[in-house]
Amino acid sequence: MKKILVTDGMEKEALASLRAKGYEVTEKFFEPEELAKNLGAFDAVVVRSATKVRQPIIDEAKKGNLKLIIRGGVGVDNIDVAYAEANGIAVRNTPRASTASVAELALAHMFALARFIGVSNYTMRCGEWNKKKYEGVEIAGKTLGIVGFGRIGRELASKAHALGMKIIATDVMKVENAPDYAEITTFEEVLKKADFISLHVPMPKDKKPVITAKEIAAMKDGAFIIIAARGGIRDEDARCDALDSGKLSGAGLDVFAEEPCKNERLLKNPKVSVTPHIGGSTKEAQTRIGQEIVDIIDGFFA
């Protein structure tokens, strides 16, 4: 009987499915030192973003039974992937499951910023009626620049196009079979032309931000930026400076350099729409993630 450790939670039906298939499933979060001591007793571990599987933990786990690490979600930057695989431990993720959910949240942040939904909701509850203050913009007719034209970027493009937006996109990889409505261009052109810029890229290997003061300076005055990929891909201080100066009209953020976020300049800025890393937090996405995890485990240990 294969033993599966689930550290950061998992959809109930998927857990029941694993147990029905004969797997011994343990649901428990371990702090790093305890995880290192206990992980080798399991054949597979399922993590989300809270659990970090770094080299010292892998060094201990490889002495035991661990053969598979699964990240329930897209990004695997909380796992030392190359080191794990070099030591005979496979790493998998669930890249398809949360595509629609993340794309919808990015779009929701765009609406929130364009129409002051977050800040007007708050000020109304504080007794203020700022009808004349919150003159927004329509997103129809605006140019959406997408940086990273993979699954999520394409899903967002489809939804935004249906709302009347012009789509331009760029990717470090060659873009094939792009939809007719999307213009594939350079990163520099996206920065220059887009009214809204949405980033859907992984953390670079060198850990350097993709968006710094230099890139912000190249953007259109009054542009909006949306980030629902990885927190470290942009310079938070540079973005705050740009918001304060008016260079950027707003920022929609679901991910942060440090989580939970403690950056008061971001959290208290009325030009910022924030959510606590909930891109994949829909019932539908969690069901798909759970099923994909079950399929991965079944396929791996078959």
KEKE-3310 file (N, C-alpha, C; in steps of 0.2 Angstrom, whole numbers, plus 5000, padded with zeros to 4 digits):
npx = (5004:5003:5009:5003:5006:4998:5000:4995:4981:4967:4955:4940:4933:4943:4952:4944:4943:4956:4958:4949:4954:4964:4975:4985:4982:4988:4984:4992:5001:5017:5030:5046:5058:5052:5046:5056:5061:5050:5046:5052:5045:5034:5027:5024:5021:5009:5008:5004:5006:5010:5019:5036:5048:5063:5081:5088:5077:5074:5086:5085:5073:5076:5082:5073:5057:5052:5046:5039:5034:5020:5014:5000:4993:5000:5013:5030:5039:5041:5048:5063:5066:5075:5085:5078:5074:5086:5090:5082:5068:5053:5044:5029:5015:4999:4995:4984:4972:4968:4967:4956:4950:4961:4962:4950:4950:4960:4954:4944:4951:4954:4942:4939:4949:4947:4934:4934:4929:4933:4939:4928:4918:4923:4923:4910:4905:4910:4903:4904:4899:4905:4901:4905:4918:4923:4926:4927:4935:4931:4934:4932:4938:4950:4968:4975:4989:4997:5009:5017:5011:5004:4994:4985:4987:4982:4969:4964:4965:4955:4944:4945:4945:4932:4925:4928:4941:4957:4970:4987:5002:5016:5029:5043:5045:5043:5028:5015:5001:4993:4978:4968:4964:4974:4988:5005:5019:5034:5041:5045:5036:5024:5024:5025:5013:5001:4986:4982:4991:4995:5003:5009:5019:5032:5043:5058:5073:5085:5079:5077:5067:5054:5047:5053:5058:5063:5056:5043:5044:5044:5031:5014:5008:4998:4994:4988:4992:4992:4994:4995:5002:5017:5023:5036:5040:5039:5045:5041:5043:5046:5034:5025:5030:5028:5014:5011:5016:5008:5011:5007:4990:4984:4985:4982:4983:4987:4996:5012:5028:5031:5022:5010:5006:5014:5017:5014:5013:5008:4996:4988:4986:4975:4974:4976:4971:4968:4970:4971:4981:4972:4970:4967:4957:4943:4928:4927:4940:4947:4941:4945:4959:4961:4956:4966:4977:4974:4974:4988:4995:4989:4994:5008:5011:5006)
npy = (4994:5011:5026:5041:5058:5073:5089:5103:5103:5097:5093:5086:5075:5070:5066:5056:5047:5043:5036:5026:5019:5012:5019:5024:5038:5053:5067:5081:5095:5100:5108:5114:5107:5096:5091:5086:5076:5067:5065:5055:5043:5042:5038:5047:5065:5078:5095:5112:5129:5133:5124:5121:5112:5110:5108:5103:5096:5087:5079:5072:5065:5057:5046:5038:5032:5041:5045:5054:5070:5081:5096:5104:5114:5127:5134:5129:5134:5133:5121:5112:5108:5103:5097:5088:5079:5075:5067:5056:5058:5061:5076:5083:5094:5103:5109:5113:5113:5125:5135:5143:5149:5157:5166:5172:5179:5188:5196:5200:5209:5218:5225:5229:5239:5248:5253:5257:5248:5241:5252:5261:5253:5251:5265:5269:5260:5266:5277:5287:5296:5296:5299:5308:5307:5295:5292:5281:5270:5262:5245:5240:5242:5245:5241:5226:5220:5205:5196:5182:5169:5157:5144:5151:5164:5164:5160:5171:5180:5176:5178:5192:5197:5194:5204:5215:5220:5224:5213:5211:5201:5193:5181:5172:5160:5153:5157:5148:5144:5154:5163:5172:5185:5189:5199:5195:5200:5210:5210:5223:5231:5227:5233:5247:5249:5244:5247:5240:5228:5211:5199:5183:5173:5162:5162:5169:5160:5167:5174:5187:5202:5204:5215:5230:5247:5252:5245:5249:5263:5263:5260:5265:5281:5281:5267:5251:5238:5220:5206:5190:5179:5176:5182:5188:5192:5206:5222:5228:5240:5249:5249:5254:5267:5271:5271:5281:5292:5293:5288:5274:5269:5260:5244:5227:5214:5197:5190:5190:5196:5193:5182:5179:5195:5209:5222:5238:5249:5244:5238:5248:5257:5266:5264:5251:5235:5221:5203:5188:5178:5170:5164:5151:5147:5142:5132:5124:5124:5118:5105:5100:5101:5091:5080:5079:5077:5064:5056:5058:5051:5039:5035:5036:5026:5015)
npz = (5000:4995:5003:5005:5008:5012:5013:5013:5012:5002:4990:4995:4989:4980:4990:4995:4984:4982:4994:4992:4982:4988:4993:5007:5015:5023:5031:5035:5041:5041:5049:5042:5048:5054:5043:5036:5044:5043:5030:5022:5025:5017:5001:4992:4991:4992:4989:4992:4990:5003:5009:5008:4998:5000:4997:5009:5015:5005:5004:5016:5014:5003:5008:5012:5007:4998:4982:4973:4971:4971:4965:4969:4958:4948:4948:4953:4961:4974:4976:4975:4961:4951:4959:4966:4956:4951:4961:4960:4963:4957:4950:4949:4943:4942:4929:4921:4928:4935:4925:4919:4931:4936:4925:4925:4937:4935:4925:4933:4942:4933:4930:4943:4945:4934:4936:4950:4960:4971:4980:4981:4986:4999:5004:5003:5013:5023:5025:5015:5000:4985:4972:4961:4961:4957:4942:4930:4918:4902:4898:4885:4869:4874:4874:4878:4885:4885:4894:4893:4885:4887:4893:4903:4899:4886:4889:4896:4886:4877:4884:4886:4873:4869:4876:4869:4869:4862:4858:4862:4863:4871:4872:4879:4873:4857:4849:4844:4833:4837:4841:4829:4833:4841:4842:4840:4847:4853:4869:4872:4864:4869:4882:4878:4871:4878:4887:4898:4906:4908:4918:4915:4919:4924:4939:4935:4932:4937:4947:4946:4945:4933:4930:4932:4938:4926:4916:4919:4916:4903:4899:4894:4900:4913:4913:4917:4928:4930:4940:4943:4944:4949:4964:4965:4952:4950:4954:4969:4976:4966:4958:4968:4968:4955:4955:4965:4959:4948:4936:4934:4933:4941:4950:4950:4961:4965:4970:4979:4984:4997:5007:5019:5013:5019:5015:5018:5010:4998:5002:5008:4998:4988:4974:4972:4969:4978:4982:4991:4985:4978:4965:4960:4968:4967:4967:4956:4950:4961:4961:4949:4951:4961:4955:4945:4952:4958:4946:4942:4953:4951:4938:4940:4950:4944)
capx = (5000:5007:5007:5003:5006:4994:5002:4992:4974:4965:4948:4937:4931:4949:4955:4940:4945:4963:4957:4945:4959:4969:4981:4985:4982:4989:4983:4995:5006:5024:5036:5052:5062:5048:5044:5062:5061:5045:5044:5054:5040:5029:5029:5022:5018:5005:5009:5002:5011:5013:5025:5042:5052:5070:5087:5089:5072:5075:5092:5082:5068:5078:5085:5067:5053:5049:5047:5035:5031:5015:5012:4993:4994:5004:5020:5034:5045:5042:5051:5069:5064:5081:5088:5074:5074:5093:5090:5077:5062:5049:5040:5023:5011:4993:4995:4978:4966:4966:4968:4950:4950:4966:4961:4944:4952:4964:4949:4940:4955:4954:4936:4939:4953:4944:4928:4935:4925:4936:4939:4921:4914:4925:4922:4903:4903:4913:4898:4905:4896:4909:4899:4909:4926:4925:4925:4932:4936:4928:4939:4931:4942:4957:4973:4977:4995:4998:5016:5017:5005:5003:4987:4982:4987:4977:4962:4962:4965:4949:4938:4945:4943:4925:4923:4930:4948:4962:4975:4994:5005:5023:5032:5050:5045:5039:5021:5012:4994:4989:4971:4968:4963:4980:4995:5011:5024:5039:5040:5045:5030:5018:5025:5024:5006:4996:4983:4982:4996:4994:5008:5007:5025:5035:5048:5064:5078:5089:5075:5076:5060:5052:5045:5056:5057:5065:5050:5037:5045:5043:5024:5010:5006:4991:4993:4986:4996:4989:4999:4992:5007:5021:5025:5043:5041:5040:5048:5035:5044:5046:5027:5022:5033:5024:5007:5011:5018:5003:5013:5002:4984:4982:4988:4978:4988:4984:5003:5016:5035:5031:5015:5005:5009:5015:5019:5008:5012:5003:4989:4984:4985:4968:4975:4978:4966:4972:4967:4976:4983:4966:4968:4965:4952:4936:4926:4928:4947:4949:4939:4949:4966:4960:4956:4972:4982:4973:4977:4995:4997:4988:4998:5015:5012:5003)
capy = (5000:5017:5031:5048:5064:5079:5094:5109:5102:5094:5093:5080:5070:5068:5062:5050:5043:5040:5030:5021:5015:5008:5022:5027:5045:5056:5075:5084:5100:5099:5113:5111:5102:5090:5088:5083:5070:5062:5064:5048:5038:5042:5037:5053:5071:5083:5101:5118:5135:5134:5119:5122:5106:5112:5103:5099:5091:5081:5075:5067:5061:5052:5041:5034:5029:5046:5045:5058:5076:5084:5103:5106:5121:5128:5135:5124:5137:5131:5115:5112:5103:5099:5093:5082:5074:5072:5062:5050:5060:5065:5081:5085:5099:5102:5116:5114:5113:5132:5140:5147:5152:5162:5171:5176:5183:5193:5200:5204:5214:5224:5228:5232:5245:5252:5256:5259:5244:5240:5257:5264:5248:5253:5271:5269:5257:5271:5283:5292:5295:5299:5298:5312:5305:5288:5292:5276:5269:5256:5241:5239:5246:5246:5236:5222:5216:5199:5194:5175:5167:5150:5142:5156:5170:5163:5160:5178:5184:5174:5182:5200:5199:5194:5210:5221:5222:5223:5209:5210:5197:5191:5176:5170:5154:5154:5156:5144:5143:5160:5165:5177:5191:5191:5201:5192:5205:5210:5213:5231:5234:5227:5239:5253:5250:5242:5250:5235:5223:5206:5195:5176:5170:5159:5166:5168:5156:5171:5177:5195:5204:5205:5222:5235:5254:5253:5243:5254:5269:5261:5259:5271:5284:5279:5260:5247:5231:5214:5201:5184:5173:5175:5189:5190:5194:5213:5226:5231:5247:5253:5249:5259:5274:5273:5272:5287:5297:5293:5284:5269:5271:5255:5238:5222:5209:5192:5187:5195:5194:5189:5180:5184:5201:5214:5228:5243:5254:5241:5236:5254:5261:5265:5262:5244:5230:5215:5197:5184:5172:5165:5163:5145:5146:5141:5125:5120:5123:5113:5099:5098:5099:5085:5074:5078:5074:5057:5053:5058:5046:5032:5034:5035:5020:5009)
capz = (5000:4995:5008:5002:5013:5009:5018:5013:5010:4996:4989:4999:4984:4978:4995:4996:4979:4984:4999:4989:4977:4992:4996:5014:5015:5029:5030:5040:5039:5045:5049:5039:5052:5055:5037:5034:5048:5042:5023:5020:5027:5012:4994:4988:4995:4988:4992:4988:4991:5010:5010:5004:4998:4998:4996:5015:5016:5000:5007:5021:5011:4998:5011:5013:5001:4993:4975:4970:4974:4967:4967:4967:4956:4942:4949:4957:4963:4981:4976:4972:4956:4948:4964:4968:4950:4951:4966:4959:4965:4952:4952:4944:4945:4939:4925:4917:4932:4937:4920:4919:4937:4936:4920:4927:4943:4932:4922:4939:4944:4928:4931:4949:4944:4929:4939:4957:4963:4978:4985:4982:4991:5006:5006:5004:5020:5028:5025:5010:4994:4981:4965:4956:4962:4954:4935:4928:4910:4899:4895:4878:4865:4876:4872:4884:4883:4889:4895:4894:4881:4888:4894:4906:4895:4880:4891:4897:4879:4874:4888:4885:4866:4869:4879:4865:4870:4857:4862:4860:4868:4870:4876:4878:4869:4850:4850:4838:4833:4841:4838:4824:4836:4845:4839:4844:4847:4857:4876:4872:4861:4874:4887:4875:4868:4881:4892:4903:4905:4913:4918:4916:4918:4930:4942:4931:4936:4941:4953:4945:4943:4926:4929:4937:4936:4919:4912:4920:4913:4896:4899:4893:4906:4915:4912:4923:4928:4933:4942:4946:4942:4954:4967:4964:4945:4949:4960:4973:4978:4959:4957:4972:4966:4949:4957:4969:4954:4943:4930:4933:4936:4946:4950:4952:4963:4968:4972:4982:4986:5004:5008:5019:5012:5025:5012:5019:5004:4993:5005:5009:4992:4985:4967:4971:4970:4981:4984:4995:4981:4977:4958:4959:4973:4965:4968:4950:4950:4966:4959:4943:4954:4965:4950:4941:4957:4958:4940:4942:4957:4948:4933:4942:4954:4941)
cpx = (5004:5005:5008:5002:5003:4996:4998:4984:4973:4958:4945:4936:4938:4952:4951:4942:4951:4962:4954:4949:4964:4975:4980:4987:4983:4988:4986:5000:5011:5028:5042:5056:5058:5046:5050:5063:5056:5043:5046:5050:5035:5032:5028:5020:5015:5006:5005:5007:5014:5019:5030:5046:5059:5075:5088:5083:5072:5081:5089:5077:5070:5081:5079:5064:5050:5051:5044:5033:5026:5014:5005:4992:4999:5012:5023:5040:5046:5045:5058:5069:5070:5084:5084:5074:5081:5094:5084:5070:5058:5045:5035:5019:5004:4991:4988:4972:4963:4966:4962:4949:4954:4964:4955:4946:4956:4959:4945:4944:4955:4948:4936:4943:4949:4938:4928:4930:4927:4936:4932:4917:4916:4923:4914:4901:4906:4908:4899:4901:4900:4907:4903:4916:4928:4923:4930:4933:4933:4934:4938:4934:4949:4962:4975:4984:4996:5006:5016:5010:5004:4995:4983:4981:4982:4970:4959:4961:4958:4943:4939:4943:4935:4921:4925:4936:4952:4968:4981:4997:5012:5024:5039:5050:5041:5032:5018:5004:4990:4983:4972:4968:4969:4986:5001:5016:5030:5037:5040:5039:5024:5019:5023:5016:5000:4993:4982:4987:4995:4999:5007:5014:5028:5040:5054:5069:5083:5086:5075:5069:5059:5050:5048:5055:5058:5059:5044:5038:5044:5035:5021:5009:4999:4989:4991:4990:4992:4994:4996:4996:5011:5023:5031:5045:5041:5043:5043:5036:5043:5038:5024:5024:5029:5017:5006:5012:5012:5005:5009:4996:4981:4985:4983:4983:4985:4990:5007:5023:5035:5023:5015:5009:5009:5017:5013:5007:5007:4996:4985:4983:4979:4968:4976:4972:4970:4968:4972:4978:4977:4964:4965:4959:4945:4934:4928:4935:4949:4947:4943:4956:4966:4960:4962:4977:4981:4975:4984:4998:4995:4992:5005:5016:5009:5008)
cpy = (5006:5022:5038:5053:5070:5084:5100:5109:5100:5093:5086:5074:5066:5063:5055:5045:5040:5034:5025:5016:5012:5012:5024:5034:5049:5064:5078:5089:5100:5106:5110:5106:5096:5087:5084:5076:5065:5061:5057:5042:5037:5041:5043:5059:5075:5089:5106:5123:5135:5130:5120:5115:5108:5106:5099:5094:5085:5077:5070:5062:5056:5046:5036:5032:5034:5045:5050:5064:5079:5091:5104:5113:5121:5129:5130:5127:5136:5124:5115:5106:5099:5095:5087:5077:5071:5067:5056:5052:5064:5070:5083:5091:5098:5108:5117:5116:5120:5137:5145:5151:5158:5168:5175:5181:5189:5198:5204:5210:5220:5228:5232:5239:5250:5256:5257:5254:5243:5246:5261:5259:5250:5260:5272:5266:5262:5278:5288:5290:5299:5298:5302:5310:5300:5288:5287:5276:5263:5252:5239:5244:5247:5240:5233:5218:5211:5196:5187:5172:5160:5149:5148:5162:5169:5163:5167:5182:5182:5178:5189:5202:5199:5200:5216:5224:5220:5219:5209:5205:5195:5185:5174:5164:5156:5153:5153:5144:5148:5161:5171:5184:5194:5193:5199:5197:5205:5212:5220:5234:5233:5232:5245:5254:5248:5246:5246:5230:5218:5201:5188:5172:5167:5164:5164:5164:5161:5175:5185:5196:5205:5212:5226:5242:5255:5251:5247:5260:5269:5261:5265:5274:5282:5272:5257:5240:5226:5209:5195:5178:5172:5182:5192:5193:5202:5216:5230:5238:5251:5254:5254:5266:5276:5274:5279:5293:5298:5290:5278:5271:5266:5249:5233:5216:5204:5188:5192:5192:5190:5188:5176:5191:5206:5221:5233:5248:5251:5240:5242:5259:5261:5264:5255:5240:5223:5209:5193:5178:5167:5164:5157:5143:5146:5134:5121:5119:5117:5106:5096:5097:5093:5079:5073:5075:5066:5053:5053:5052:5039:5030:5032:5028:5014:5004)
cpz = (5000:5000:5005:5008:5009:5015:5018:5011:5003:4995:4991:4994:4982:4983:4996:4990:4980:4989:4996:4985:4981:4994:5003:5014:5022:5027:5036:5038:5044:5044:5046:5042:5053:5049:5035:5038:5046:5035:5020:5021:5022:5005:4990:4993:4990:4992:4988:4989:4998:5011:5005:5004:4995:4999:5003:5016:5011:5002:5012:5018:5006:5001:5013:5007:4996:4986:4970:4974:4969:4970:4964:4965:4950:4944:4954:4960:4971:4982:4972:4967:4953:4953:4966:4962:4950:4956:4966:4961:4960:4954:4947:4947:4941:4935:4922:4922:4934:4932:4920:4925:4938:4931:4922:4933:4940:4929:4928:4941:4939:4929:4937:4949:4939:4932:4947:4961:4970:4983:4986:4986:4998:5008:5007:5011:5025:5029:5020:5003:4988:4974:4960:4956:4958:4947:4932:4920:4908:4897:4888:4874:4868:4874:4878:4881:4888:4889:4897:4891:4881:4889:4897:4902:4889:4883:4893:4891:4876:4877:4886:4878:4866:4872:4875:4866:4864:4861:4858:4865:4866:4874:4874:4873:4862:4851:4843:4839:4837:4837:4834:4827:4840:4841:4843:4842:4852:4864:4876:4869:4865:4879:4884:4873:4872:4886:4898:4902:4911:4912:4919:4915:4924:4933:4938:4936:4940:4946:4952:4943:4936:4925:4935:4935:4929:4914:4913:4917:4905:4894:4897:4900:4907:4914:4918:4922:4932:4934:4946:4945:4948:4957:4966:4957:4944:4955:4963:4974:4971:4957:4961:4970:4960:4951:4961:4964:4949:4936:4929:4936:4941:4945:4953:4954:4967:4972:4974:4984:4992:5005:5015:5017:5018:5022:5013:5013:4999:4996:5007:5004:4989:4977:4966:4973:4972:4983:4987:4991:4981:4970:4957:4964:4971:4966:4962:4949:4955:4964:4954:4946:4957:4960:4946:4946:4957:4952:4940:4947:4954:4943:4935:4946:4950:4940)
residu = (MET:LYS:LYS:ILE:LEU:VAL:THR:ASP:GLY:MET:GLU:LYS:GLU:ALA:LEU:ALA:SER:LEU:ARG:ALA:LYS:GLY:TYR:GLU:VAL:THR:GLU:LYS:PHE:PHE:GLU:PRO:GLU:GLU:LEU:ALA:LYS:ASN:LEU:GLY:ALA:PHE:ASP:ALA:VAL:VAL:VAL:ARG:SER:ALA:THR:LYS:VAL:ARG:GLN:PRO:ILE:ILE:ASP:GLU:ALA:LYS:LYS:GLY:ASN:LEU:LYS:LEU:ILE:ILE:ARG:GLY:GLY:VAL:GLY:VAL:ASP:ASN:ILE:ASP:VAL:ALA:TYR:ALA:GLU:ALA:ASN:GLY:ILE:ALA:VAL:ARG:ASN:THR:PRO:ARG:ALA:SER:THR:ALA:SER:VAL:ALA:GLU:LEU:ALA:LEU:ALA:HIS:MET:PHE:ALA:LEU:ALA:ARG:PHE:ILE:GLY:VAL:SER:ASN:TYR:THR:MET:ARG:CYS:GLY:GLU:TRP:ASN:LYS:LYS:LYS:TYR:GLU:GLY:VAL:GLU:ILE:ALA:GLY:LYS:THR:LEU:GLY:ILE:VAL:GLY:PHE:GLY:ARG:ILE:GLY:ARG:GLU:LEU:ALA:SER:LYS:ALA:HIS:ALA:LEU:GLY:MET:LYS:ILE:ILE:ALA:THR:ASP:VAL:MET:LYS:VAL:GLU:ASN:ALA:PRO:ASP:TYR:ALA:GLU:ILE:THR:THR:PHE:GLU:GLU:VAL:LEU:LYS:LYS:ALA:ASP:PHE:ILE:SER:LEU:HIS:VAL:PRO:MET:PRO:LYS:ASP:LYS:LYS:PRO:VAL:ILE:THR:ALA:LYS:GLU:ILE:ALA:ALA:MET:LYS:ASP:GLY:ALA:PHE:ILE:ILE:ILE:ALA:ALA:ARG:GLY:GLY:ILE:ARG:ASP:GLU:ASP:ALA:ARG:CYS:ASP:ALA:LEU:ASP:SER:GLY:LYS:LEU:SER:GLY:ALA:GLY:LEU:ASP:VAL:PHE:ALA:GLU:GLU:PRO:CYS:LYS:ASN:GLU:ARG:LEU:LEU:LYS:ASN:PRO:LYS:VAL:SER:VAL:THR:PRO:HIS:ILE:GLY:GLY:SER:THR:LYS:GLU:ALA:GLN:THR:ARG:ILE:GLY:GLN:GLU:ILE:VAL:ASP:ILE:ILE:ASP:GLY:PHE:PHE:ALA)
# end
